[in-house]
């Protein structure tokens, strides 16, 4: 047996990548360059989260100009600008399909009021799933 210690961060990253790849495959996604970049962005999001990615960018903010920061983000996300409000809205609208009218109205009111944000999005999505089963 090797005396090298395992790199647990790399092992964890591989497990996350595996899970995302399995889900992508189950959804019928092909293994091509565009889909691999999309999956890798999800891997990094799962590992670092929104705040972690923002923190990494903020750490470089003092050494980079605002335009350099924008260019770096666009390069990291293949030229796509990330609109968190649109992302949240899309995720909630998609998850709300199948909810009864009363619960859907409550969820959409919370969305309009700005009470659903990146910090509590997953908890809201989980709650919507519970309400659908309920």
C-alpha positions as a Markdown table, in Angstrom:
| # | Residue | x | y | z |
|---|---|---|---|---|
| 1 | Unk | 0.0 | 0.0 | 0.0 |
| 2 | Unk | 1.2 | 3.5 | -0.8 |
| 3 | Unk | 2.4 | 5.8 | 2.0 |
| 4 | Unk | 0.9 | 8.8 | 0.2 |
| 5 | Unk | -2.1 | 10.3 | 2.0 |
| 6 | Unk | -5.3 | 10.5 | 0.0 |
| 7 | Unk | -6.3 | 13.9 | -1.3 |
| 8 | Unk | -9.8 | 14.0 | 0.2 |
| 9 | Unk | -10.7 | 17.2 | -1.6 |
| 10 | Unk | -10.0 | 15.6 | -5.0 |
| 11 | Unk | -11.9 | 12.5 | -3.9 |
| 12 | Unk | -14.9 | 14.6 | -2.8 |
| 13 | Unk | -14.8 | 16.6 | -6.1 |
| 14 | Unk | -14.7 | 13.4 | -8.1 |
| 15 | Unk | -17.7 | 12.0 | -6.2 |
| 16 | Unk | -19.7 | 15.3 | -6.8 |
| 17 | Unk | -18.7 | 15.2 | -10.5 |
| 18 | Unk | -19.8 | 11.5 | -10.7 |
| 19 | Unk | -23.2 | 12.4 | -9.2 |
| 20 | Unk | -23.7 | 15.3 | -11.6 |
| 21 | Unk | -22.6 | 13.2 | -14.5 |
| 22 | Unk | -25.0 | 10.3 | -13.6 |
| 23 | Unk | -27.9 | 12.8 | -13.3 |
| 24 | Unk | -27.0 | 14.4 | -16.6 |
| 25 | Unk | -26.9 | 11.0 | -18.3 |
| 26 | Unk | -30.3 | 10.1 | -16.8 |
| 27 | Unk | -31.7 | 13.3 | -18.3 |
| 28 | Unk | -30.4 | 12.2 | -21.7 |
| 29 | Unk | -27.5 | 14.7 | -22.0 |
| 30 | Unk | -24.7 | 13.8 | -24.4 |
| 31 | Unk | -21.1 | 13.8 | -23.3 |
| 32 | Unk | -19.8 | 16.7 | -25.3 |
| 33 | Unk | -17.7 | 19.8 | -24.6 |
| 34 | Unk | -20.6 | 22.1 | -23.9 |
| 35 | Unk | -22.2 | 19.7 | -21.5 |
| 36 | Unk | -18.9 | 18.9 | -19.8 |
| 37 | Unk | -18.4 | 22.7 | -19.2 |
| 38 | Unk | -21.9 | 22.9 | -17.8 |
| 39 | Unk | -21.4 | 20.0 | -15.5 |
| 40 | Unk | -18.0 | 21.4 | -14.3 |
| 41 | Unk | -19.7 | 24.7 | -13.5 |
| 42 | Unk | -22.2 | 22.8 | -11.4 |
| 43 | Unk | -19.4 | 20.9 | -9.7 |
| 44 | Unk | -17.7 | 24.1 | -8.7 |
| 45 | Unk | -21.0 | 25.6 | -7.6 |
| 46 | Unk | -21.7 | 22.6 | -5.3 |
| 47 | Unk | -18.1 | 22.7 | -3.9 |
| 48 | Unk | -17.9 | 26.4 | -3.3 |
| 49 | Unk | -21.5 | 27.6 | -3.3 |
| 50 | Unk | -22.5 | 31.1 | -4.4 |
| 51 | Unk | -20.8 | 32.7 | -1.4 |
| 52 | Unk | -17.6 | 30.7 | -1.9 |
| 53 | Unk | -17.4 | 31.8 | -5.6 |
| 54 | Unk | -18.2 | 35.4 | -4.6 |
| 55 | Unk | -15.6 | 35.2 | -1.9 |
| 56 | Unk | -12.9 | 34.0 | -4.3 |
| 57 | Unk | -13.8 | 36.9 | -6.7 |
| 58 | Unk | -13.8 | 39.4 | -3.8 |
| 59 | Unk | -10.4 | 38.3 | -2.7 |
| 60 | Unk | -9.0 | 39.2 | -6.2 |
| 61 | Unk | -11.1 | 42.4 | -6.4 |
| 62 | Unk | -8.5 | 44.5 | -4.9 |
| 63 | Unk | -5.8 | 43.3 | -7.3 |
| 64 | Unk | -8.1 | 43.4 | -10.4 |
| 65 | Unk | -10.0 | 46.3 | -11.9 |
| 66 | Unk | -13.7 | 46.0 | -12.2 |
| 67 | Unk | -13.5 | 45.2 | -15.9 |
| 68 | Unk | -10.8 | 42.5 | -15.3 |
| 69 | Unk | -13.2 | 41.0 | -12.7 |
| 70 | Unk | -16.1 | 41.0 | -15.2 |
| 71 | Unk | -13.8 | 39.4 | -17.9 |
| 72 | Unk | -12.7 | 36.8 | -15.4 |
| 73 | Unk | -16.3 | 35.8 | -14.5 |
| 74 | Unk | -17.3 | 35.8 | -18.1 |
| 75 | Unk | -14.3 | 33.6 | -19.0 |
| 76 | Unk | -15.1 | 31.2 | -16.1 |
| 77 | Unk | -18.7 | 30.9 | -17.1 |
| 78 | Unk | -18.1 | 30.7 | -20.9 |
| 79 | Unk | -19.2 | 34.3 | -21.6 |
| 80 | Unk | -22.5 | 33.9 | -19.8 |
| 81 | Unk | -23.5 | 36.5 | -17.4 |
| 82 | Unk | -25.1 | 35.0 | -14.3 |
| 83 | Unk | -28.4 | 36.7 | -13.4 |
| 84 | Unk | -29.2 | 35.3 | -9.9 |
| 85 | Unk | -32.7 | 36.8 | -9.9 |
| 86 | Unk | -33.6 | 35.1 | -13.1 |
| 87 | Unk | -32.0 | 31.8 | -11.9 |
| 88 | Unk | -34.0 | 31.9 | -8.7 |
| 89 | Unk | -37.2 | 32.8 | -10.5 |
| 90 | Unk | -36.7 | 30.0 | -13.1 |
| 91 | Unk | -35.9 | 27.4 | -10.4 |
| 92 | Unk | -39.0 | 28.4 | -8.3 |
| 93 | Unk | -41.3 | 28.5 | -11.3 |
| 94 | Unk | -40.1 | 25.1 | -12.4 |
| 95 | Unk | -40.4 | 23.5 | -8.9 |
| 96 | Unk | -43.9 | 25.0 | -8.4 |
| 97 | Unk | -45.4 | 23.1 | -11.3 |
| 98 | Unk | -47.8 | 20.6 | -9.7 |
| 99 | Unk | -48.4 | 22.6 | -6.5 |
| 100 | Unk | -52.1 | 23.3 | -5.6 |
| 101 | Unk | -53.2 | 26.8 | -6.3 |
| 102 | Unk | -53.1 | 28.0 | -2.7 |
| 103 | Unk | -49.5 | 26.9 | -2.1 |
| 104 | Unk | -48.4 | 28.1 | -5.5 |
| 105 | Unk | -49.8 | 31.5 | -4.8 |
| 106 | Unk | -48.0 | 31.6 | -1.4 |
| 107 | Unk | -44.7 | 30.6 | -3.0 |
| 108 | Unk | -45.0 | 33.1 | -5.8 |
| 109 | Unk | -45.9 | 35.9 | -3.4 |
| 110 | Unk | -42.7 | 35.1 | -1.4 |
| 111 | Unk | -40.7 | 35.2 | -4.6 |
| 112 | Unk | -42.2 | 38.6 | -5.6 |
| 113 | Unk | -41.5 | 40.0 | -2.1 |
| 114 | Unk | -37.9 | 39.0 | -2.4 |
| 115 | Unk | -38.0 | 36.6 | 0.5 |
| 116 | Unk | -36.5 | 33.8 | -1.6 |
| 117 | Unk | -32.8 | 34.4 | -2.3 |
| 118 | Unk | -29.6 | 32.5 | -3.1 |
| 119 | Unk | -29.1 | 31.7 | 0.6 |
| 120 | Unk | -32.4 | 30.0 | 1.1 |
| 121 | Unk | -33.2 | 28.8 | -2.4 |
| 122 | Unk | -32.5 | 25.1 | -1.8 |
| 123 | Unk | -34.5 | 25.1 | 1.4 |
| 124 | Unk | -37.4 | 26.6 | -0.5 |
| 125 | Unk | -37.1 | 24.1 | -3.3 |
| 126 | Unk | -37.0 | 21.3 | -0.7 |
| 127 | Unk | -40.2 | 22.7 | 1.0 |
| 128 | Unk | -42.0 | 22.9 | -2.4 |
| 129 | Unk | -41.3 | 19.2 | -2.9 |
| 130 | Unk | -42.7 | 18.4 | 0.5 |
| 131 | Unk | -45.8 | 20.5 | -0.3 |
| 132 | Unk | -46.3 | 18.6 | -3.6 |
| 133 | Unk | -46.3 | 15.3 | -1.7 |
| 134 | Unk | -48.4 | 16.6 | 1.1 |
